[in-house]
Amino acid sequence: MFKAYSNDDDELTIQGDALTIANGTTRVTLSGTLDITRDKRGLKAALALKQALDSVVATLQAQADLPEQIKDEPDAKPGVVDNPFN
């Protein structure tokens, strides 16, 4: 189950890798193209997307001190350091 903003590591992929939802502690990033077809496969994709977005909305609504805007910096991955050879 996708829990929005819970960590910087989770990724949810829908329909193989058609759509990727990357979790972060300050942002959730959606990338790719998803066709939601009028069939069981489309329903499965729509439900997965809905669950992820419901988690995003619920988390945002539950935060009483939600800022107007965060700094425009990507989440830092724990344990990742700059390459000293660059």
PDB file of N, CA, C and O in Angstrom:
ATOM      1  N   MET A   1       0.837  -1.180   0.000  1.00  0.00           N
ATOM      2  CA  MET A   1       0.000   0.000   0.000  1.00  0.00           C
ATOM      3  C   MET A   1       0.887   1.250   0.000  1.00  0.00           C
ATOM      4  O   MET A   1       1.805   1.358   0.813  1.00  0.00           O
ATOM      5  N   PHE A   2       0.621   2.173  -0.889  1.00  0.00           N
ATOM      6  CA  PHE A   2       1.386   3.409  -1.020  1.00  0.00           C
ATOM      7  C   PHE A   2       0.974   4.383   0.076  1.00  0.00           C
ATOM      8  O   PHE A   2      -0.205   4.715   0.202  1.00  0.00           O
ATOM      9  N   LYS A   3       1.942   4.844   0.872  1.00  0.00           N
ATOM     10  CA  LYS A   3       1.687   5.831   1.926  1.00  0.00           C
ATOM     11  C   LYS A   3       2.439   7.106   1.572  1.00  0.00           C
ATOM     12  O   LYS A   3       3.655   7.190   1.745  1.00  0.00           O
ATOM     13  N   ALA A   4       1.721   8.074   1.086  1.00  0.00           N
ATOM     14  CA  ALA A   4       2.323   9.316   0.599  1.00  0.00           C
ATOM     15  C   ALA A   4       3.128  10.027   1.673  1.00  0.00           C
ATOM     16  O   ALA A   4       2.717  10.102   2.831  1.00  0.00           O
ATOM     17  N   TYR A   5       4.274  10.544   1.276  1.00  0.00           N
ATOM     18  CA  TYR A   5       5.168  11.354   2.106  1.00  0.00           C
ATOM     19  C   TYR A   5       5.778  10.591   3.280  1.00  0.00           C
ATOM     20  O   TYR A   5       6.301  11.214   4.204  1.00  0.00           O
ATOM     21  N   SER A   6       5.724   9.274   3.268  1.00  0.00           N
ATOM     22  CA  SER A   6       6.221   8.499   4.409  1.00  0.00           C
ATOM     23  C   SER A   6       7.720   8.243   4.354  1.00  0.00           C
ATOM     24  O   SER A   6       8.335   7.986   5.390  1.00  0.00           O
ATOM     25  N   ASN A   7       8.321   8.306   3.173  1.00  0.00           N
ATOM     26  CA  ASN A   7       9.765   8.072   3.043  1.00  0.00           C
ATOM     27  C   ASN A   7      10.239   8.553   1.675  1.00  0.00           C
ATOM     28  O   ASN A   7       9.444   9.018   0.860  1.00  0.00           O
ATOM     29  N   ASP A   8      11.527   8.438   1.438  1.00  0.00           N
ATOM     30  CA  ASP A   8      12.108   8.869   0.163  1.00  0.00           C
ATOM     31  C   ASP A   8      12.434   7.697  -0.756  1.00  0.00           C
ATOM     32  O   ASP A   8      13.159   7.873  -1.736  1.00  0.00           O
ATOM     33  N   ASP A   9      11.922   6.519  -0.467  1.00  0.00           N
ATOM     34  CA  ASP A   9      12.346   5.328  -1.194  1.00  0.00           C
ATOM     35  C   ASP A   9      11.262   4.641  -2.012  1.00  0.00           C
ATOM     36  O   ASP A   9      11.575   4.029  -3.033  1.00  0.00           O
ATOM     37  N   ASP A  10      10.009   4.718  -1.605  1.00  0.00           N
ATOM     38  CA  ASP A  10       8.954   3.951  -2.261  1.00  0.00           C
ATOM     39  C   ASP A  10       8.657   4.462  -3.661  1.00  0.00           C
ATOM     40  O   ASP A  10       8.625   5.667  -3.912  1.00  0.00           O
ATOM     41  N   GLU A  11       8.442   3.523  -4.558  1.00  0.00           N
ATOM     42  CA  GLU A  11       7.964   3.833  -5.902  1.00  0.00           C
ATOM     43  C   GLU A  11       6.843   2.870  -6.236  1.00  0.00           C
ATOM     44  O   GLU A  11       6.946   1.669  -5.990  1.00  0.00           O
ATOM     45  N   LEU A  12       5.796   3.395  -6.787  1.00  0.00           N
ATOM     46  CA  LEU A  12       4.677   2.593  -7.244  1.00  0.00           C
ATOM     47  C   LEU A  12       4.655   2.681  -8.760  1.00  0.00           C
ATOM     48  O   LEU A  12       4.671   3.777  -9.320  1.00  0.00           O
ATOM     49  N   THR A  13       4.620   1.537  -9.427  1.00  0.00           N
ATOM     50  CA  THR A  13       4.497   1.538 -10.880  1.00  0.00           C
ATOM     51  C   THR A  13       3.140   0.958 -11.242  1.00  0.00           C
ATOM     52  O   THR A  13       2.658   0.017 -10.613  1.00  0.00           O
ATOM     53  N   ILE A  14       2.541   1.535 -12.260  1.00  0.00           N
ATOM     54  CA  ILE A  14       1.222   1.106 -12.713  1.00  0.00           C
ATOM     55  C   ILE A  14       1.341   0.686 -14.172  1.00  0.00           C
ATOM     56  O   ILE A  14       1.978   1.373 -14.971  1.00  0.00           O
ATOM     57  N   GLN A  15       0.733  -0.433 -14.514  1.00  0.00           N
ATOM     58  CA  GLN A  15       0.794  -1.033 -15.861  1.00  0.00           C
ATOM     59  C   GLN A  15       2.243  -1.179 -16.302  1.00  0.00           C
ATOM     60  O   GLN A  15       2.693  -0.539 -17.253  1.00  0.00           O
ATOM     61  N   GLY A  16       2.950  -2.026 -15.595  1.00  0.00           N
ATOM     62  CA  GLY A  16       4.379  -2.198 -15.866  1.00  0.00           C
ATOM     63  C   GLY A  16       5.097  -0.961 -15.387  1.00  0.00           C
ATOM     64  O   GLY A  16       5.150  -0.700 -14.185  1.00  0.00           O
ATOM     65  N   ASP A  17       5.649  -0.195 -16.307  1.00  0.00           N
ATOM     66  CA  ASP A  17       6.281   1.063 -15.908  1.00  0.00           C
ATOM     67  C   ASP A  17       5.680   2.244 -16.669  1.00  0.00           C
ATOM     68  O   ASP A  17       6.350   3.252 -16.892  1.00  0.00           O
ATOM     69  N   ALA A  18       4.401   2.113 -17.070  1.00  0.00           N
ATOM     70  CA  ALA A  18       3.736   3.192 -17.813  1.00  0.00           C
ATOM     71  C   ALA A  18       3.662   4.466 -16.980  1.00  0.00           C
ATOM     72  O   ALA A  18       3.884   5.562 -17.493  1.00  0.00           O
ATOM     73  N   LEU A  19       3.349   4.320 -15.694  1.00  0.00           N
ATOM     74  CA  LEU A  19       3.284   5.462 -14.788  1.00  0.00           C
ATOM     75  C   LEU A  19       4.039   5.104 -13.521  1.00  0.00           C
ATOM     76  O   LEU A  19       3.829   4.038 -12.942  1.00  0.00           O
ATOM     77  N   THR A  20       4.905   5.985 -13.102  1.00  0.00           N
ATOM     78  CA  THR A  20       5.658   5.794 -11.867  1.00  0.00           C
ATOM     79  C   THR A  20       5.274   6.890 -10.890  1.00  0.00           C
ATOM     80  O   THR A  20       5.244   8.069 -11.241  1.00  0.00           O
ATOM     81  N   ILE A  21       4.980   6.488  -9.659  1.00  0.00           N
ATOM     82  CA  ILE A  21       4.701   7.438  -8.589  1.00  0.00           C
ATOM     83  C   ILE A  21       5.823   7.271  -7.575  1.00  0.00           C
ATOM     84  O   ILE A  21       5.917   6.246  -6.899  1.00  0.00           O
ATOM     85  N   ALA A  22       6.671   8.288  -7.478  1.00  0.00           N
ATOM     86  CA  ALA A  22       7.831   8.243  -6.586  1.00  0.00           C
ATOM     87  C   ALA A  22       7.498   8.991  -5.305  1.00  0.00           C
ATOM     88  O   ALA A  22       7.066  10.143  -5.340  1.00  0.00           O
ATOM     89  N   ASN A  23       7.701   8.329  -4.185  1.00  0.00           N
ATOM     90  CA  ASN A  23       7.415   8.903  -2.883  1.00  0.00           C
ATOM     91  C   ASN A  23       8.575   9.761  -2.417  1.00  0.00           C
ATOM     92  O   ASN A  23       9.725   9.508  -2.775  1.00  0.00           O
ATOM     93  N   GLY A  24       8.282  10.753  -1.635  1.00  0.00           N
ATOM     94  CA  GLY A  24       9.286  11.586  -0.999  1.00  0.00           C
ATOM     95  C   GLY A  24       8.685  12.181   0.258  1.00  0.00           C
ATOM     96  O   GLY A  24       7.464  12.198   0.411  1.00  0.00           O
ATOM     97  N   THR A  25       9.517  12.668   1.157  1.00  0.00           N
ATOM     98  CA  THR A  25       8.994  13.235   2.395  1.00  0.00           C
ATOM     99  C   THR A  25       8.421  14.632   2.193  1.00  0.00           C
ATOM    100  O   THR A  25       7.648  15.106   3.026  1.00  0.00           O
ATOM    101  N   THR A  26       8.789  15.301   1.099  1.00  0.00           N
ATOM    102  CA  THR A  26       8.244  16.631   0.830  1.00  0.00           C
ATOM    103  C   THR A  26       7.469  16.716  -0.477  1.00  0.00           C
ATOM    104  O   THR A  26       6.808  17.722  -0.736  1.00  0.00           O
ATOM    105  N   ARG A  27       7.539  15.681  -1.302  1.00  0.00           N
ATOM    106  CA  ARG A  27       6.819  15.709  -2.578  1.00  0.00           C
ATOM    107  C   ARG A  27       6.589  14.280  -3.084  1.00  0.00           C
ATOM    108  O   ARG A  27       7.350  13.363  -2.774  1.00  0.00           O
ATOM    109  N   VAL A  28       5.542  14.119  -3.853  1.00  0.00           N
ATOM    110  CA  VAL A  28       5.253  12.875  -4.560  1.00  0.00           C
ATOM    111  C   VAL A  28       5.300  13.229  -6.043  1.00  0.00           C
ATOM    112  O   VAL A  28       4.642  14.173  -6.481  1.00  0.00           O
ATOM    113  N   THR A  29       6.080  12.468  -6.817  1.00  0.00           N
ATOM    114  CA  THR A  29       6.287  12.782  -8.225  1.00  0.00           C
ATOM    115  C   THR A  29       5.650  11.713  -9.106  1.00  0.00           C
ATOM    116  O   THR A  29       5.909  10.522  -8.935  1.00  0.00           O
ATOM    117  N   LEU A  30       4.818  12.146 -10.046  1.00  0.00           N
ATOM    118  CA  LEU A  30       4.211  11.254 -11.029  1.00  0.00           C
ATOM    119  C   LEU A  30       4.911  11.472 -12.355  1.00  0.00           C
ATOM    120  O   LEU A  30       5.085  12.609 -12.794  1.00  0.00           O
ATOM    121  N   SER A  31       5.316  10.375 -12.995  1.00  0.00           N
ATOM    122  CA  SER A  31       5.954  10.497 -14.303  1.00  0.00           C
ATOM    123  C   SER A  31       5.529   9.345 -15.201  1.00  0.00           C
ATOM    124  O   SER A  31       5.319   8.222 -14.743  1.00  0.00           O
ATOM    125  N   GLY A  32       5.407   9.645 -16.476  1.00  0.00           N
ATOM    126  CA  GLY A  32       5.015   8.631 -17.445  1.00  0.00           C
ATOM    127  C   GLY A  32       3.686   8.968 -18.086  1.00  0.00           C
ATOM    128  O   GLY A  32       3.137  10.053 -17.893  1.00  0.00           O
ATOM    129  N   THR A  33       3.186   8.020 -18.848  1.00  0.00           N
ATOM    130  CA  THR A  33       1.908   8.164 -19.534  1.00  0.00           C
ATOM    131  C   THR A  33       1.088   6.919 -19.255  1.00  0.00           C
ATOM    132  O   THR A  33       1.551   5.799 -19.470  1.00  0.00           O
ATOM    133  N   LEU A  34      -0.114   7.114 -18.780  1.00  0.00           N
ATOM    134  CA  LEU A  34      -0.973   5.993 -18.424  1.00  0.00           C
ATOM    135  C   LEU A  34      -2.256   6.061 -19.234  1.00  0.00           C
ATOM    136  O   LEU A  34      -2.982   7.054 -19.178  1.00  0.00           O
ATOM    137  N   ASP A  35      -2.534   5.004 -19.985  1.00  0.00           N
ATOM    138  CA  ASP A  35      -3.809   4.876 -20.681  1.00  0.00           C
ATOM    139  C   ASP A  35      -4.734   4.052 -19.802  1.00  0.00           C
ATOM    140  O   ASP A  35      -4.439   2.897 -19.494  1.00  0.00           O
ATOM    141  N   ILE A  36      -5.844   4.638 -19.401  1.00  0.00           N
ATOM    142  CA  ILE A  36      -6.833   3.910 -18.608  1.00  0.00           C
ATOM    143  C   ILE A  36      -7.918   3.465 -19.576  1.00  0.00           C
ATOM    144  O   ILE A  36      -8.815   4.226 -19.938  1.00  0.00           O
ATOM    145  N   THR A  37      -7.804   2.219 -19.977  1.00  0.00           N
ATOM    146  CA  THR A  37      -8.717   1.656 -20.965  1.00  0.00           C
ATOM    147  C   THR A  37     -10.007   1.185 -20.301  1.00  0.00           C
ATOM    148  O   THR A  37     -10.054   0.973 -19.089  1.00  0.00           O
ATOM    149  N   ARG A  38     -11.027   1.027 -21.092  1.00  0.00           N
ATOM    150  CA  ARG A  38     -12.336   0.626 -20.584  1.00  0.00           C
ATOM    151  C   ARG A  38     -12.421  -0.899 -20.532  1.00  0.00           C
ATOM    152  O   ARG A  38     -13.181  -1.527 -21.269  1.00  0.00           O
ATOM    153  N   ASP A  39     -11.616  -1.470 -19.635  1.00  0.00           N
ATOM    154  CA  ASP A  39     -11.582  -2.917 -19.451  1.00  0.00           C
ATOM    155  C   ASP A  39     -11.039  -3.203 -18.053  1.00  0.00           C
ATOM    156  O   ASP A  39     -10.796  -2.277 -17.279  1.00  0.00           O
ATOM    157  N   LYS A  40     -10.849  -4.480 -17.728  1.00  0.00           N
ATOM    158  CA  LYS A  40     -10.379  -4.850 -16.390  1.00  0.00           C
ATOM    159  C   LYS A  40      -8.982  -4.311 -16.109  1.00  0.00           C
ATOM    160  O   LYS A  40      -8.671  -3.926 -14.982  1.00  0.00           O
ATOM    161  N   ARG A  41      -8.150  -4.286 -17.133  1.00  0.00           N
ATOM    162  CA  ARG A  41      -6.796  -3.746 -16.958  1.00  0.00           C
ATOM    163  C   ARG A  41      -6.860  -2.249 -16.632  1.00  0.00           C
ATOM    164  O   ARG A  41      -6.126  -1.761 -15.772  1.00  0.00           O
ATOM    165  N   GLY A  42      -7.733  -1.539 -17.319  1.00  0.00           N
ATOM    166  CA  GLY A  42      -7.920  -0.116 -17.054  1.00  0.00           C
ATOM    167  C   GLY A  42      -8.466   0.140 -15.663  1.00  0.00           C
ATOM    168  O   GLY A  42      -8.048   1.081 -14.987  1.00  0.00           O
ATOM    169  N   LEU A  43      -9.400  -0.695 -15.238  1.00  0.00           N
ATOM    170  CA  LEU A  43      -9.958  -0.571 -13.889  1.00  0.00           C
ATOM    171  C   LEU A  43      -8.874  -0.781 -12.841  1.00  0.00           C
ATOM    172  O   LEU A  43      -8.797  -0.038 -11.862  1.00  0.00           O
ATOM    173  N   LYS A  44      -8.041  -1.790 -13.046  1.00  0.00           N
ATOM    174  CA  LYS A  44      -6.953  -2.060 -12.101  1.00  0.00           C
ATOM    175  C   LYS A  44      -6.002  -0.861 -12.016  1.00  0.00           C
ATOM    176  O   LYS A  44      -5.578  -0.479 -10.926  1.00  0.00           O
ATOM    177  N   ALA A  45      -5.676  -0.280 -13.152  1.00  0.00           N
ATOM    178  CA  ALA A  45      -4.788   0.888 -13.178  1.00  0.00           C
ATOM    179  C   ALA A  45      -5.442   2.080 -12.487  1.00  0.00           C
ATOM    180  O   ALA A  45      -4.796   2.782 -11.710  1.00  0.00           O
ATOM    181  N   ALA A  46      -6.719   2.307 -12.769  1.00  0.00           N
ATOM    182  CA  ALA A  46      -7.436   3.434 -12.172  1.00  0.00           C
ATOM    183  C   ALA A  46      -7.521   3.298 -10.657  1.00  0.00           C
ATOM    184  O   ALA A  46      -7.368   4.282  -9.933  1.00  0.00           O
ATOM    185  N   LEU A  47      -7.762   2.093 -10.181  1.00  0.00           N
ATOM    186  CA  LEU A  47      -7.848   1.874  -8.734  1.00  0.00           C
ATOM    187  C   LEU A  47      -6.497   2.085  -8.053  1.00  0.00           C
ATOM    188  O   LEU A  47      -6.437   2.637  -6.954  1.00  0.00           O
ATOM    189  N   ALA A  48      -5.417   1.650  -8.695  1.00  0.00           N
ATOM    190  CA  ALA A  48      -4.078   1.862  -8.131  1.00  0.00           C
ATOM    191  C   ALA A  48      -3.754   3.351  -8.066  1.00  0.00           C
ATOM    192  O   ALA A  48      -3.216   3.832  -7.069  1.00  0.00           O
ATOM    193  N   LEU A  49      -4.082   4.072  -9.126  1.00  0.00           N
ATOM    194  CA  LEU A  49      -3.848   5.516  -9.153  1.00  0.00           C
ATOM    195  C   LEU A  49      -4.704   6.218  -8.101  1.00  0.00           C
ATOM    196  O   LEU A  49      -4.225   7.114  -7.406  1.00  0.00           O
ATOM    197  N   LYS A  50      -5.953   5.817  -7.984  1.00  0.00           N
ATOM    198  CA  LYS A  50      -6.861   6.407  -6.998  1.00  0.00           C
ATOM    199  C   LYS A  50      -6.343   6.190  -5.589  1.00  0.00           C
ATOM    200  O   LYS A  50      -6.372   7.112  -4.773  1.00  0.00           O
ATOM    201  N   GLN A  51      -5.870   4.989  -5.288  1.00  0.00           N
ATOM    202  CA  GLN A  51      -5.356   4.710  -3.943  1.00  0.00           C
ATOM    203  C   GLN A  51      -4.180   5.612  -3.629  1.00  0.00           C
ATOM    204  O   GLN A  51      -4.096   6.157  -2.528  1.00  0.00           O
ATOM    205  N   ALA A  52      -3.273   5.777  -4.574  1.00  0.00           N
ATOM    206  CA  ALA A  52      -2.104   6.626  -4.347  1.00  0.00           C
ATOM    207  C   ALA A  52      -2.521   8.081  -4.151  1.00  0.00           C
ATOM    208  O   ALA A  52      -2.038   8.745  -3.234  1.00  0.00           O
ATOM    209  N   LEU A  53      -3.410   8.578  -5.000  1.00  0.00           N
ATOM    210  CA  LEU A  53      -3.843   9.974  -4.879  1.00  0.00           C
ATOM    211  C   LEU A  53      -4.701  10.205  -3.644  1.00  0.00           C
ATOM    212  O   LEU A  53      -4.632  11.276  -3.041  1.00  0.00           O
ATOM    213  N   ASP A  54      -5.507   9.221  -3.255  1.00  0.00           N
ATOM    214  CA  ASP A  54      -6.265   9.336  -2.006  1.00  0.00           C
ATOM    215  C   ASP A  54      -5.318   9.469  -0.820  1.00  0.00           C
ATOM    216  O   ASP A  54      -5.591  10.223   0.114  1.00  0.00           O
ATOM    217  N   SER A  55      -4.201   8.737  -0.856  1.00  0.00           N
ATOM    218  CA  SER A  55      -3.205   8.828   0.208  1.00  0.00           C
ATOM    219  C   SER A  55      -2.568  10.216   0.239  1.00  0.00           C
ATOM    220  O   SER A  55      -2.350  10.777   1.312  1.00  0.00           O
ATOM    221  N   VAL A  56      -2.273  10.765  -0.933  1.00  0.00           N
ATOM    222  CA  VAL A  56      -1.703  12.116  -1.019  1.00  0.00           C
ATOM    223  C   VAL A  56      -2.678  13.129  -0.417  1.00  0.00           C
ATOM    224  O   VAL A  56      -2.292  13.935   0.430  1.00  0.00           O
ATOM    225  N   VAL A  57      -3.931  13.090  -0.850  1.00  0.00           N
ATOM    226  CA  VAL A  57      -4.933  14.050  -0.381  1.00  0.00           C
ATOM    227  C   VAL A  57      -5.160  13.916   1.121  1.00  0.00           C
ATOM    228  O   VAL A  57      -5.217  14.923   1.826  1.00  0.00           O
ATOM    229  N   ALA A  58      -5.291  12.698   1.616  1.00  0.00           N
ATOM    230  CA  ALA A  58      -5.530  12.486   3.044  1.00  0.00           C
ATOM    231  C   ALA A  58      -4.373  13.012   3.887  1.00  0.00           C
ATOM    232  O   ALA A  58      -4.593  13.632   4.928  1.00  0.00           O
ATOM    233  N   THR A  59      -3.144  12.767   3.442  1.00  0.00           N
ATOM    234  CA  THR A  59      -1.978  13.241   4.184  1.00  0.00           C
ATOM    235  C   THR A  59      -1.925  14.760   4.197  1.00  0.00           C
ATOM    236  O   THR A  59      -1.658  15.360   5.238  1.00  0.00           O
ATOM    237  N   LEU A  60      -2.174  15.385   3.061  1.00  0.00           N
ATOM    238  CA  LEU A  60      -2.162  16.850   2.992  1.00  0.00           C
ATOM    239  C   LEU A  60      -3.276  17.461   3.842  1.00  0.00           C
ATOM    240  O   LEU A  60      -3.049  18.456   4.531  1.00  0.00           O
ATOM    241  N   GLN A  61      -4.459  16.884   3.802  1.00  0.00           N
ATOM    242  CA  GLN A  61      -5.577  17.414   4.585  1.00  0.00           C
ATOM    243  C   GLN A  61      -5.361  17.246   6.082  1.00  0.00           C
ATOM    244  O   GLN A  61      -5.862  18.046   6.872  1.00  0.00           O
ATOM    245  N   ALA A  62      -4.623  16.220   6.480  1.00  0.00           N
ATOM    246  CA  ALA A  62      -4.391  15.953   7.901  1.00  0.00           C
ATOM    247  C   ALA A  62      -3.316  16.851   8.507  1.00  0.00           C
ATOM    248  O   ALA A  62      -3.215  16.947   9.730  1.00  0.00           O
ATOM    249  N   GLN A  63      -2.519  17.503   7.680  1.00  0.00           N
ATOM    250  CA  GLN A  63      -1.424  18.338   8.187  1.00  0.00           C
ATOM    251  C   GLN A  63      -1.950  19.738   8.494  1.00  0.00           C
ATOM    252  O   GLN A  63      -2.225  20.520   7.584  1.00  0.00           O
ATOM    253  N   ALA A  64      -2.089  20.046   9.781  1.00  0.00           N
ATOM    254  CA  ALA A  64      -2.646  21.327  10.209  1.00  0.00           C
ATOM    255  C   ALA A  64      -1.755  22.507   9.833  1.00  0.00           C
ATOM    256  O   ALA A  64      -2.253  23.593   9.537  1.00  0.00           O
ATOM    257  N   ASP A  65      -0.447  22.299   9.844  1.00  0.00           N
ATOM    258  CA  ASP A  65       0.495  23.390   9.573  1.00  0.00           C
ATOM    259  C   ASP A  65       1.041  23.332   8.145  1.00  0.00           C
ATOM    260  O   ASP A  65       2.222  23.593   7.916  1.00  0.00           O
ATOM    261  N   LEU A  66       0.196  22.997   7.210  1.00  0.00           N
ATOM    262  CA  LEU A  66       0.601  22.868   5.810  1.00  0.00           C
ATOM    263  C   LEU A  66       1.070  24.226   5.276  1.00  0.00           C
ATOM    264  O   LEU A  66       0.311  25.195   5.306  1.00  0.00           O
ATOM    265  N   PRO A  67       2.317  24.303   4.788  1.00  0.00           N
ATOM    266  CA  PRO A  67       2.812  25.592   4.289  1.00  0.00           C
ATOM    267  C   PRO A  67       2.165  25.959   2.950  1.00  0.00           C
ATOM    268  O   PRO A  67       1.609  25.104   2.260  1.00  0.00           O
ATOM    269  N   GLU A  68       2.248  27.228   2.600  1.00  0.00           N
ATOM    270  CA  GLU A  68       1.750  27.682   1.300  1.00  0.00           C
ATOM    271  C   GLU A  68       2.550  27.052   0.170  1.00  0.00           C
ATOM    272  O   GLU A  68       1.991  26.653  -0.852  1.00  0.00           O
ATOM    273  N   GLN A  69       3.884  26.965   0.363  1.00  0.00           N
ATOM    274  CA  GLN A  69       4.758  26.393  -0.654  1.00  0.00           C
ATOM    275  C   GLN A  69       6.051  25.946   0.016  1.00  0.00           C
ATOM    276  O   GLN A  69       6.549  26.611   0.924  1.00  0.00           O
ATOM    277  N   ILE A  70       6.595  24.811  -0.439  1.00  0.00           N
ATOM    278  CA  ILE A  70       7.875  24.340   0.076  1.00  0.00           C
ATOM    279  C   ILE A  70       8.994  24.843  -0.819  1.00  0.00           C
ATOM    280  O   ILE A  70       8.752  25.332  -1.922  1.00  0.00           O
ATOM    281  N   LYS A  71      10.226  24.717  -0.329  1.00  0.00           N
ATOM    282  CA  LYS A  71      11.381  25.059  -1.156  1.00  0.00           C
ATOM    283  C   LYS A  71      11.378  24.165  -2.385  1.00  0.00           C
ATOM    284  O   LYS A  71      10.987  23.000  -2.311  1.00  0.00           O
ATOM    285  N   ASP A  72      11.804  24.697  -3.492  1.00  0.00           N
ATOM    286  CA  ASP A  72      11.815  23.940  -4.741  1.00  0.00           C
ATOM    287  C   ASP A  72      13.098  23.134  -4.861  1.00  0.00           C
ATOM    288  O   ASP A  72      13.911  23.362  -5.757  1.00  0.00           O
ATOM    289  N   GLU A  73      13.266  22.188  -3.945  1.00  0.00           N
ATOM    290  CA  GLU A  73      14.431  21.311  -3.941  1.00  0.00           C
ATOM    291  C   GLU A  73      13.937  19.875  -3.851  1.00  0.00           C
ATOM    292  O   GLU A  73      13.014  19.593  -3.088  1.00  0.00           O
ATOM    293  N   PRO A  74      14.527  18.969  -4.606  1.00  0.00           N
ATOM    294  CA  PRO A  74      14.111  17.563  -4.514  1.00  0.00           C
ATOM    295  C   PRO A  74      14.502  16.967  -3.169  1.00  0.00           C
ATOM    296  O   PRO A  74      15.425  17.441  -2.506  1.00  0.00           O
ATOM    297  N   ASP A  75      13.788  15.924  -2.783  1.00  0.00           N
ATOM    298  CA  ASP A  75      14.121  15.211  -1.553  1.00  0.00           C
ATOM    299  C   ASP A  75      15.502  14.597  -1.661  1.00  0.00           C
ATOM    300  O   ASP A  75      15.887  14.109  -2.724  1.00  0.00           O
ATOM    301  N   ALA A  76      16.241  14.618  -0.578  1.00  0.00           N
ATOM    302  CA  ALA A  76      17.570  13.999  -0.546  1.00  0.00           C
ATOM    303  C   ALA A  76      17.422  12.523  -0.229  1.00  0.00           C
ATOM    304  O   ALA A  76      16.662  12.146   0.663  1.00  0.00           O
ATOM    305  N   LYS A  77      18.132  11.705  -0.946  1.00  0.00           N
ATOM    306  CA  LYS A  77      18.121  10.272  -0.666  1.00  0.00           C
ATOM    307  C   LYS A  77      19.093  10.003   0.482  1.00  0.00           C
ATOM    308  O   LYS A  77      20.246  10.428   0.419  1.00  0.00           O
ATOM    309  N   PRO A  78      18.650   9.307   1.523  1.00  0.00           N
ATOM    310  CA  PRO A  78      19.549   9.019   2.641  1.00  0.00           C
ATOM    311  C   PRO A  78      20.749   8.194   2.185  1.00  0.00           C
ATOM    312  O   PRO A  78      20.600   7.239   1.422  1.00  0.00           O
ATOM    313  N   GLY A  79      21.911   8.560   2.646  1.00  0.00           N
ATOM    314  CA  GLY A  79      23.115   7.792   2.360  1.00  0.00           C
ATOM    315  C   GLY A  79      23.755   8.092   1.021  1.00  0.00           C
ATOM    316  O   GLY A  79      24.776   7.486   0.697  1.00  0.00           O
ATOM    317  N   VAL A  80      23.208   8.990   0.236  1.00  0.00           N
ATOM    318  CA  VAL A  80      23.787   9.322  -1.061  1.00  0.00           C
ATOM    319  C   VAL A  80      24.711  10.522  -0.884  1.00  0.00           C
ATOM    320  O   VAL A  80      24.319  11.542  -0.317  1.00  0.00           O
ATOM    321  N   VAL A  81      25.933  10.389  -1.372  1.00  0.00           N
ATOM    322  CA  VAL A  81      26.909  11.478  -1.271  1.00  0.00           C
ATOM    323  C   VAL A  81      27.344  11.893  -2.669  1.00  0.00           C
ATOM    324  O   VAL A  81      27.213  11.127  -3.624  1.00  0.00           O
ATOM    325  N   ASP A  82      27.858  13.104  -2.781  1.00  0.00           N
ATOM    326  CA  ASP A  82      28.380  13.582  -4.058  1.00  0.00           C
ATOM    327  C   ASP A  82      29.591  12.764  -4.466  1.00  0.00           C
ATOM    328  O   ASP A  82      30.368  12.329  -3.616  1.00  0.00           O
ATOM    329  N   ASN A  83      29.751  12.554  -5.761  1.00  0.00           N
ATOM    330  CA  ASN A  83      30.891  11.823  -6.300  1.00  0.00           C
ATOM    331  C   ASN A  83      32.142  12.687  -6.145  1.00  0.00           C
ATOM    332  O   ASN A  83      32.189  13.784  -6.700  1.00  0.00           O
ATOM    333  N   PRO A  84      33.157  12.226  -5.406  1.00  0.00           N
ATOM    334  CA  PRO A  84      34.351  13.041  -5.178  1.00  0.00           C
ATOM    335  C   PRO A  84      35.236  13.152  -6.419  1.00  0.00           C
ATOM    336  O   PRO A  84      36.178  13.944  -6.422  1.00  0.00           O
ATOM    337  N   PHE A  85      34.960  12.384  -7.469  1.00  0.00           N
ATOM    338  CA  PHE A  85      35.799  12.376  -8.666  1.00  0.00           C
ATOM    339  C   PHE A  85      35.286  13.316  -9.750  1.00  0.00           C
ATOM    340  O   PHE A  85      35.861  13.372 -10.837  1.00  0.00           O
ATOM    341  N   ASN A  86      34.226  14.045  -9.476  1.00  0.00           N
ATOM    342  CA  ASN A  86      33.692  15.005 -10.464  1.00  0.00           C
ATOM    343  C   ASN A  86      34.286  16.364 -10.258  1.00  0.00           C
ATOM    344  O   ASN A  86      33.959  17.299 -10.990  1.00  0.00           O
TER     345      ASN A  86
END
